[in-house]
Amino acid sequence: MKPRLLAVFFTMLLISTGCMDDDALWEREQSGQTASSEGVFIINQGNFMYDNASLSYYDPESRDLINDVFFKTNGLPLGDVAQSMTIRDSLAYIVINNSGRVYVMNRYTFEYYGKITGLTAPRYMHFVSDTKAYISDLYGKSITIVNPDKLEITGSIDVRNQHTDFYQHATEQMVQYGKYVFVNCWSFDNTILVIDSETDEWVDTIEVMIQPQSMVMDATGSIWTLTDGGFPGSPYGHEAPGLIRIDLADREISNVYQPGAYDSPRHLAINGTGDTLYFINRHVYRFAVFSEDGPGIWLESPYQATHPGGYYSIGVDPQSSDVYLGDALDMVQPGIVYRFSPDGSPLDTLRTGIIPGDFCFVQ
Amino acid sequence: MRGQRLMPLIALLMPLCAAASGMTDSIFVLPATEVRANTLFSKEDAGMQQTLIDSLVLRNKLNQSLSDLLSENTPVFIKSHGRGALATASFRGTAPSHTTVSWNGIPVNSPMAGMVDFSLIPVYIIDDIQLKHGTASVAERSGGLGGSIGISNRADWNEGFSAEYIQGTGSFSTFDHYLRATVGTGKWQYRARGYRNISENDYPFINKSIGHVENGQMIHPVDTNKHAAYSRSGTLQELYVRPGTTHLISAKYWGQWAERSIPQVTSYEGPDDANRNRQEDTDHRIVADWSHYMDHGRLLVRSGFAQKEINYALKNQVSGAGFIPAIYSESKTQSHVNHVSYTYETNGRFSMDAALDINHHRVSTADTVNNTGYEKQRTEQSAMLAAHYTFAGKINVKALLRQDRVDGRFAPFVPFLGADIRLSDEHPLILKANVARNYHQPTLNDLYWQPGGNPDLLPEMGFSVEAGLHHQKEINHTMVNTGITAYRSDIDNWIIWIPSFKGYWEPRNIKKVLSKGLEIDAAIKSRLGPVSVRGNGSYAYTRALNHGDPLVWGDESRGKQLVYIPLHSGNFMVHLAYRNVGFTWQHNTYSERFTTTSNDVSRRNRLYPYFMNNITLSGDFAFRRLELTAKLKVFNLFDESYRSELYRPMPGRNYLVTLKAGI
């Protein structure tokens, strides 16, 4: 081989080595938009371990959608598995499960305000007062008490039980009635814990059916919880799922709907007037809380009967009672959110971030 | 039904082939020394695209993992989850379980998950490595829709006694030790290897997933790759005996103990003593071979056993309860492998291979925290018959039939037809082409995982065609080898795990994948005055498209490139040697990779093109019988900031110094 040829070869190789453009990952186009007086945040979970959670904002009046609004505004990725969001006054608190933190932003401008860190596996945030909030936790076996004003952890509520066969008391959603906060425990569990928000102590346990997956409170002050019944072959047991009403005055189960056809109902939601429940069981079911009849199919799943997929998430606008349904598709592409009027008419279709998992309405 | 009839026919033919071995010929004699087969124009390999890794590459990457070697020196794409972490292969755009891997003829693929973690296979234990591209893999066994990788060991009958010790010290508290001793005569050889690799793996990076505001500016901290340490210890023992000129007996054992932690996501801001994990992989593999060389044939009888245990724990510090596991998963697989084959050859123009395999797998997996898991067994039988013919030394033809039975049920029939055509006598230009069908059985996790396992899954079916041109020529003392292969593979019933409305994932046979592409390779060997020059390079164009029906309206994955598969990938290695000093430059490149099935083009959801450069400087010294080699390796030469997965930063420029002493 001639030396000249070799020199040309090496020069070409040097040119071809190039540089990797890591900084391009962080480039952003600032939206410059702000939130309207009424709207909905769509919390896109992203993929576990990929740090690609994102936040979308939708204005139902103008039908404008801004995707990835937190990153575009702040240049900071949201994190890994965004779980839920709670709004208090002008601030929005976004719970990011696998990042162990809560990001706080201005709900109007989307600007970063601060963060609460040091959380094990946070799921949902519930405000007891302006200076006290609870954060439930998947693995911590405790509810974290924080001061949302100072963005500090101030304590924790121990919810460990003596059951060693399963990792129990993974705390989930919270609703408050008087001074008591009710927390459902889903994974390999069958309980709703009762927390005294004045003493910050776990004071009572309501046993329901297998795996209470979600929970809401209706206009009468009753809690409704949806149990998914576990899965076939589960060592914790498998039973038909149920829709359970709990009268908060005596904490007794007062009404159970357990139709066998519901093989895995999930994601209980309630409208703004607190009288109509919605949940997903492949299709979307609706149920008037004062009705004598059981829940019925309100909207059919767009998936073929042979496919196991269905809607992934649901949110009901407390003002308009419009229903937002998230479809995560295969969970590895941007998802879709459908907006329906309360009479089931399609109103809009939105392409959001990856796995639209929860909704938070601005009122 | 046709397959059911063929199985007894193949079984019947095997003893007939054995009986025919009485005819006289002198083709099958035990080789005095190992000769590496020239597979370019051999009737037994007609139509098969194969790659043998250069021994120079094996020596240069001795202290690295097979994942590094494959990504840097072959067209196989490796998806690495980070330094020392899980690394899986995609061969010709297929899934990790579609690349079959064997060690001295026994399968390495887990019957539980199907795939192989190439980061756990040290190059140090490999003497030979052979890639069979696409359906060429059916010569070994079915299931390799992308191809197969065979790693093997062999005796060096020239050695009496030799020993070597290699010590490596590198960045991020990385330490390597390798020890090898060989003893033997012309009748027997025994070799023992031991190794230990440990690394704290605590490289620094600017963490852009975490920020805080200072004076109105977003500040990102300099972070450390925490809780990412790994260690790997192992031994390989080999015994070879040749009691006469017609028998070769060998026994080999490979044991390995590996531990590692997977770092928390870079955005993690929880307590340091939460979300901590640890994985332990323990492997034992043992195999014994008996080869009997006869006048007209060779009989091979092989039996082996493999056991793999994986323990994975995710723990959190719980106030008042200590460090308790949220996940504690224990998996164990045991495989008994048996193989008998007979190769029959007559007059150099015709040969036949017949083989029978009977393998049994036992799997148990359990999460001791929530008591989920399963225990299952699987028995696999496979019969293969292949005929090879050469026409006037210009055309080779290979026809192969394979029929498997899995748990008593006949699996899809696997036929292969390949041919080589020597296009010119003056220019050694060879056309290789094949057409074949292959299938891949669902893994035991696909069938029985709790929750979600689907016992009704069908095998994944592949049909492929390929053709390539290969050229080898010496021009002015420069040896040049080049090859180009085009292929197309249609895979139906592709299994993917999809989310169900029940809240967990289920595997379904819903995807169809069309994988088509080009593979180009070139090698050059020359001299520039006193400097010897060697170069190897390969390029792959891989179009792996999802052709399945959309899941539902709005599913935009149809017609799109599969996630993490680069359209273009390439690599080259240049090695210069002058007297006792050597210089090696290794480069590899991938084009952008999508992380979403819809090929979302936003920067957040795709990985930018990858360019990586490593160099090695080496010097050899001799002191009487003692031979010393010193090497300096520089990884990520240009100190690039990059990531292997989304938000998984990789180390900047780093170094490794190795010293080898041998007698």
Interface residues (C-beta under 8 A of the other chain):
Chain A: M1 P3 L6 L13 S16 T17 G18 C19 M20 D21 D22 D23 A24 L25 W26 E27 N47 M49 Y50 D51 N52 S54 D68 F71 N74 G75 L76 P77 G79 D80 I96 N98 S99 G100 R101 Y112 K115 T117 G118 L119 T120 A121 L138 Y139 G140 K141 S142 S156 D158 R160 D165 F166 Y167 S187 F188 Q213 D228 F231 P232 G233 S234 P235 Y236 D263 S264 R266 I280 N281 R282 S301 P302 Y303 Q304 H307 P308 G309 G310 Y311 Y312 D327 A328 L329 D330 M331 V332 Q333 P334 I336 T349 R351 I354
Chain B: K208 S209 G211 H212 V213 M218 V265 T266 S267 Y268 E269 G270 P271 A274 N275 N316 V318 S319 G320 A321 P325 A326 V369 N370 N371 T372 Q450 P451 N476 T478 I496 I498 P499 S500 F501 K502 G503 Y504 E506 R508 I510 I524 S526 L528 V533 L551 V552 W553 G554 D555 E556 S557 V563 F572 V574 W585 H587 T589 T595 T596 T597 S598 D600 S602 R603 R604 N605 Y608 P609 Y610 F611 N613 F638 E640 S641 Y642 R643 E645 L646 Y647
